[in-house]
Structure formats: C-alpha cells, structure tokens
Amino acid sequence: MTTARKHTALPKAQTLIEALPWLTRHHGKTVVIKFGGNAMIDEELKAAFAQDVVFLRHAGLKPVVVHGGGPQISAQLDKQGLVSEFKAGLRVTTPEAMDVVRMVLAGQVQRELVGLLNQHGPLAVGMTGEDAHTITATQHRPTIDGESVDIGRVGEITAIDTGAIQALLDDGRIPVVSSIARSADDHHVYNVNADTAAAALAAALNAETLMVLTDVEGLYEDWPNSDDVISRLTASELEKLLPELSSGMVPKMQGCLHAVRNGVETARVIDGRVQHSILLEIFTDEGIGTMVVPDAPIAVHTASEQSELGES
C-alpha cells in the first residue's frame, strides 16, 4: 500500500482549520474598526489593512470602518498657511480649518480607503457622519483651568442613527465612515474625534467587537518603566487607570470603556504597525494588543439558593 505523499501546502490547511472556531463564533457579527496611526500612512500597511477588512467580510463578518486623518489634515492646513493649534489635546478648528478637515477626510482619506477596499470587489461605500443623520453633534467646549473654552468646530456626539449603515451591511457592503457630523442646533458641520465616533457607532450597532488601531503594542502596564502590555482588563479596571494614561491614549481607552459599558462584547486596542494585526487579533489565540471586557455580572441568588448558601 502506498503512503500518501506529503503535501507542502498542508501547513496552510492547518492554519485554516485553526481559524475555524473563530470563524464559527464571529459569523454574522458586526465589528467596528477605527483606522488610524501608521496604518493610515504606510502604503504596505494600508494595503494589508484593506485585505484584512475584505477577508472579514468574506469570512461572514460585517465590518464597519471609521477613520480620522490627523496627519493628513495637519499637512493640508500647512499647505494653506493655516496654523494647527491644540488645546486640551483637541485641534482648535476655525470655520476655515473645518473646510479643510471636511475636504481631507471625505475627499482624500476616505476616497483612498474606499479605492483600496474596492480593488477586491464592489464592496466599500464611503459616507460621513452627515449622511442620513448618522452622527449628530453639538459644539464641544472643553474645560481648561476651570474655564469653558471655545475651540471652534469640534463636536461632541449627541445622537447616532444607524439606519444607513445597517442598510449597507444588510446589502453586503462595507461602510467607510468619516468622523464629521452636523449639529441639530446650529446646522454647522463639526469635527468629531474618530475614536469617540467609532465607539459610539459600535454601541449603537450592537457590534460584537470594537477594534482601535494605534501606534503602540497596546496598553502598557507600567510605562515608561516597562513595556509589558496588559493583555486583558475589565471596564472597572480600565476606569481606574484612565487618569494615569497619556493624552493620546485617553480618547481610545474612553472609547473602549464606552463600548463595553453599552453592549459591545469586547473592545481591543491593537498595533496597527503590525501587518494583518486585525486577522491575528480575531482569528488566533495569540491576541495582540489589549482587550477590554465588560465587568462580570453580579450573581443574584434566589431566596432558596440564598438559604442553601446560608445567606438568609
């Protein structure tokens, strides 16, 4: 009897089979991905990101991409001789700067991302928070040294309408959302933090997962003394850590906290500098980055259980 020939492609089959439990678990689930950092600037990382998102879609998940565009906005403002000024970690956005923000997000970053995704089929549809009242905002006035400060067209989300995104998902499309919103009060357009927008959309869509791409490996346990990454923490544990975090991580981790406190099963901050980090995070045991989970529910015992436990 002849022995079966050893096929060089067998390891590929093994890899696919290892992904099976995750494929089963995530099938049909919505995942919101915040695209940002180096993954947004580096050509190879951009291409890998697009492949990952299309892979999720073909694997039976429903990806939604939310993006900002800080570096691209700063570059365009420089070109136009407009100064980039930040207060309380937020970009001071004059009406002139808002025109640039809108043009860059909806006309440049979003278009490029839609183009990369659509190299793989007629999948991606670009939209902004203005479309179909997807995101409604009001002016955000941060408090600095006890004073409420006007930083221009920076928005705070007041409402989410998921109708248009849900219709696209039901049609098998991949929505790509620019984080700008219109106000119901003054009808101006506002720049909304993309981490915050992604978290609000994840909660409103009842997403299974929120994934935030960043330029670090995750949340560090004792930075800068150690580069050990916290792989998993609960909402309450994260809440305690928030005051100690660097300003750039705060909106990301606040977004994760908001998501898991509002029905999202897991929120993850992952390293966007690693090619295919999204697939590694969703389809393998070797999760990379930091995962935030809801607090464990407090067990409520019936009267008979309490008497058995000697509690009554």
N, C-alpha and C positions, 0 to 999 in steps of 0.2 A: 504494500500500500504506500502510495507516495505521500510525503508530508507536504502540507500546504506551504507554498512559497512565502517567505517573509516579505511583506509589502512595506516599502519605505514610507508610504503615506499613513501607516497605522497610527503613529502619534497624533496625526490630525483628527482621526476618528475619535481617539481617546479624549482629546481636548473638547470636541463637540459633545461627547457623552457626559463629560464632567459638567458642562453647562446646562444639562437637561433639567435638574431640579429647579434651577433659577428661571429657565425658560417657562417651566410649568407655573412657578409661583407668580411671575410677573406678567403672564399673558393677559392682555386686555386692560392692563393698568396704565394710568396716566402718570408720566414722570415729567416734572418741570425742571429744565436745565438752565442755569444762569451762565451765560457765556461771557468771559471777561479775562483780563490779565494777558499774560504772554500768549495764551492760546489764540488770542484775537489779533496778534501782530505777526507772529512767526508763521510763514507760509506752510511749512510742513505740519505744524500743529493744527493750523486751520483746516487743512485737508483731512487730517486724521479725525478731527472733531466732526466734520461733516460725514465721514464714513461711519463713525460710531452712531450718530443720530439716525442715519438711514438704516443701519443694522438693527437698532432698537425697533424701528418702525416695521421692518420685515420680520423681526422676531416676535411680533404680535403685541408690542407695547405701543403706547400713544405718547410720543414725545412732544413737548412744547418748549420752544427755545425763547428765552428772554435775554436781551442784551442791552448794555450801555455802550460807552465809547469814549471814555475819559481821554486817553492819549490822542485819539483822532480829533476830538473836539479842541483840545489844547493846541494842536498843530494848526488847525484851521483858524482859530482865534488869532494866533501869532501872525499867520499869513495876512490877516485882515487888519493887523495893528490893534487888536483888542486885547486888553490885559486880562490874564487869568488870575483871579483873586479868590482865596478860600477863607471862609470863616466857619468855625465850629466843624471843620472837616468837609464843608459843603461849598460848591462853586457858587460864587456870587454871580447871579445870572440877570443881566440887564435885558431889556427887550431886544436890543441889537444882538447880544450874545445868544438869546433864546432862538433867534432866527438861524444862527449858525448851528446851534445844538440840534435843532429840528432837521436842518438840511443834512448834517453829518450822519445823524442816527438813521433817519428814514431814507435818505437819498444815497448814502455811501455804505455804511457798515451793514445795514440790513440788506441792501441790494447784493452786496458781495456774498453774504452768507446764504441768501436765497439761491444765488447762482451756483455756489459750491454744492449745496444740497441737491439742486436740480440737475446736476451732472449725472445723478443716479436715477433719474426718473421725474415725472411731473408731480413732485411731492410737496415742496415748500411753498407757502403763501405768506408774503410779508404784510404786516399790519402794524399800526401804532396803537397805543392806548386810547387815542382819539376815536379810532374806528368803532362804530356801533356802541359808543359809550363804554368800551371795555374797561378803561380805567378813568375814574373821575377823581379830581384832586382839588385841594384848596391851597392857598398860599401857606407855606411853612415858614414860621418865624422862630428861629432858634433863640434860646435864652443864653446870652453871654454876659458873665459877671452880673447876673441878676436882672439884666435888661433884655426885653424882647427886641430882636434886631431884624430889620428888613434886608433880606439878601436877594430880593428880586423874584424872578420866576422859578423858584424852587418849590416843588409841590409836595403836599402830604396827601396820601390816598384817603379818599372819603367813601368811595364805593367801587365795587367791581361788578361788571356784567359779563358773565362767561358765555353768553349766547352765541356770539360769532365764533369764538374759539371752539366751543363744543360742536358747532355745525361743521367746522373744518375737520375736527378729529373724527366725527361720525362719517365723514366722506373720505377718510383715509389720508388726509393731508397732514403736513407738519407746519403748524403756525409758528411764525418767527416774529416776535413782538418787540418793538422799540419802546423803551420806557419813557414815553412822554404822554401827558394826559391833559384833558381840558377841564376847566373849572366850571361847575354849575352856577357859581356865584357871579363871576365877572366875565366868563366865557374866554378868558385868556388861556393860552397853552402853557403848561408847566413842565419843567424838567424833574423827573422823579428818579430817585436812586434805584438802580436796576436790581440790586439785591433785595430791596424792600418790595419792589414790584413783583419779582419772581416769587417771593414768599407769599404775598397777598394772593397772587393767581393760583399758587399751589393749594392754598387753603380753600379758595373759592371753587376750585375744580375738583375738590376731594381727591387730590393726587395721592398716589401711594408714596412717592418719593420727591423730595426737592434736592437737586444737586447744584452746588455752587462751585464753579471752577475758580481757583485762585492761584497765586504765585508762590505759595508755601505748601509744605507737605501736609498741613492740617493745623490743628490747634496744639501748640506746644505746651508741655506740662509745666516747664519752669524756664521759659525763655527770659534772658539770653544765656542763662547758666547751663542749660541742657537743651539738646534738640530732640528729646524724646517726644513723640506725638501721642496725644490722648486718642486712643482708637474709638472709644465709645463713652458717652456720658448722657445722663438723663437731663430733662428740661430744668429741674431744680438745681442740679449740679452746675449746669451752664449759667443759670441766672446768677449764682453766687460768684462766678468767675468774670462776668461781664465788666464790672468796674475796673478790673485789672488789665483788660485787653488793650492792644494798640488800636489807635483810632481807625485804621484801615480795616481791622477785623470786626469792629463793633457792628456796622450795618449787616455784615454777613451772618454773624452769630445771632444778632437780634432777629434777623430773618428766619434763621433755623428755629429759634425759640418760638416765634410767632407761628410757624408752620406746624410744629409738633403739638403746640397747645391748641391748634384749631383743626385737628382731624387728620393731618398728614402723618403717615406711619413712621417714616424716617426722614431726617434731613442730613445731608452729608456735605462737608467741605472737602474738596479733593484737589490734588495738584494738577493744574492744567498744563504744567510744563512736561508732564509725562505723556507720551503718545498713547492713545487709546485708554486713557485713565478711566473714562466712563465705562467701557466694557469690563475693565479689570474690577471696577467697584461693583458693578451689577451682577456679573456672571461668574465670579470666583470667590473662593474662601478668603483669599489674600486681600481683603478690602484695603484700599489705600486711602489715607486721609482720616477724618474724624466724623463719626456718625453720632447724631443726636437723636434720642428716642424719647417718647412721652414718659412721664413718671408712671410707675406701676400703679394700677388702680388699688385703692384701699379695700381690703376684703370686708364685705358686710355680711355678718353671720345672722342667720335666722334665730329666733328665740330658742328652738330646740337644739340648734348647733351650739348656741352660747351655753346652754345648760350642760351639754356634753363636755364643752371645753372648761366647765366650772366657772364661767364668766357671770352667770346670773345669780 
